Amino acid sequence: MPFEVAQNIILFMFENTPADEKIEIGFFGGEPLLEFELISKITESIKRDPRYDPNRVIISLVTNGTLFSRKIARFIETNDITLCLSCDGPPHVQDMFRCYTNGRGSSKSVLKNINAFSDFVPLILVNAVYGPRTLDYLPETIEFFSSLGLNQIYINPDYSAQWTILDINRIKEVYSKIGDIYAKFQLEHNPHFISLIDSKIAVILRGGYNPQERCRMGRGEFGFAPSGNVYPCERLIGGDDGSKHCIGHISTLSRLHSFKGKTLSGNIDEECSDCGFADYCMNWCGCSNYFSTGKYQKPGLFLCASEKESIKIAFAIFTKLEDKLGPIFLEHLAGRPHFFQANRRR
């Protein structure tokens, strides 16, 4: 990304974010650490802006974990950047899809670098992407991350995968096992954040998703390509052809009203309106819907089944643990589940 494009993005975000909202900036790729010097320069520019407020601006970086240096690690720690490592699980899972161009699996490098980053960065998030071939490995993956001292665990499905009815029928058993692991951690006084469970407990306690949590792609959420093309979500940039999904270019836009009217999120599926899970369901996620059905406002069968099971399991776990341990989920009412201050060390 040319630096002048980044400067226009910084200007855009400070001018268009309502004063009472956080500004969340994420570096992603591809692999963003291939452009570490550029990231450093952009971060410095963000912090030099007179409107910068460290209590308001949150900077994150998502890396595949194949690159590490002490300079990078110190930069992340010094600038209070949230680090998220993409890792799909133990070596036999990670190496199914995350390979180098020569076909060699990346797990050896990633595991080495997770340990290396842990010496510098007090809090590391880890994200596992799963599809039909790796769904059954999710419980093992969570146990594996825990063994590495990682307790901030996100699991996210590949909505673009070819999910069959047979795959969908396996969701209940797999998610139930994850729920059992989550409860075990809590009962052992070794709490872990597991997105599948904690995010839904938070939503249940608050009576549903509030407007700020729902997808605001193209209105309060944007993805910026290196070309300067603007997309309603980073997941929709793809090959950046400048046509499909593209809603403008940063060089010609300064104010939010310059974007010409695409309301891409929401849900027009009539079946959802009568569903008892609707208020707690992510059926409004435009990009997930698009990858599932080709339509921004129509959820697919996998999302429907996955959301229902995660809501049911989260409610059952909440009831079980509150009975045994008392009110341990009060922090979830604040809008986001509690983030631990540091990962456990082995």
Stockholm file with secondary structure:
# STOCKHOLM 1.0

chainA/1-346         MPFEVAQNIILFMFENTPADEKIEIGFFGGEPLLEFELISKITESIKRDPRYDPNRVIISLVTNGTLFSRKIARFIETNDITLCLSCDGPPHVQDMFRCYTNGRGSSKSVLKNINAFSDFVPLILVNAVYGPRTLDYLPETIEFFSSLGLNQIYINPDYSAQWTILDINRIKEVYSKIGDIYAKFQLEHNPHFISLIDSKIAVILRGGYNPQERCRMGRGEFGFAPSGNVYPCERLIGGDDGSKHCIGHISTLSRLHSFKGKTLSGNIDEECSDCGFADYCMNWCGCSNYFSTGKYQKPGLFLCASEKESIKIAFAIFTKLEDKLGPIFLEHLAGRPHFFQANRRR
#=GR chainA/1-346 SS CCHHHHHHHHHHHHHHSCTTSCEEEEECSSCGGGGHHHHHHHHHHHHHSTTCCTTTEEEEEEECSCCCCHHHHHHHHHTTCEEEEECCSSHHHHHHHCBCTTSCBSHHHHHHHHHHHHTTCSCEEEEEEECTTTGGGHHHHHHHHHHTTCCEEEEEECTTSCCCHHHHTTHHHHHHHHHHHHHHHHHTTCCCEEHHHHHHHHHHHTTSCCTTTSCCBTTTBCEECTTSEEESSGGGCTTCCSSTTCCEEGGGCCSGGGSCCCCCCSCCCHHHHTCTTGGGSCTTCHHHHHHHHSCTTCCCHHHHHHHHHHHHHHHHHHHHHHHHHCSCCGGGGGSSCCCCSSCCCC
#=GC SS_cons         CCHHHHHHHHHHHHHHSCTTSCEEEEECSSCGGGGHHHHHHHHHHHHHSTTCCTTTEEEEEEECSCCCCHHHHHHHHHTTCEEEEECCSSHHHHHHHCBCTTSCBSHHHHHHHHHHHHTTCSCEEEEEEECTTTGGGHHHHHHHHHHTTCCEEEEEECTTSCCCHHHHTTHHHHHHHHHHHHHHHHHTTCCCEEHHHHHHHHHHHTTSCCTTTSCCBTTTBCEECTTSEEESSGGGCTTCCSSTTCCEEGGGCCSGGGSCCCCCCSCCCHHHHTCTTGGGSCTTCHHHHHHHHSCTTCCCHHHHHHHHHHHHHHHHHHHHHHHHHCSCCGGGGGSSCCCCSSCCCC
//
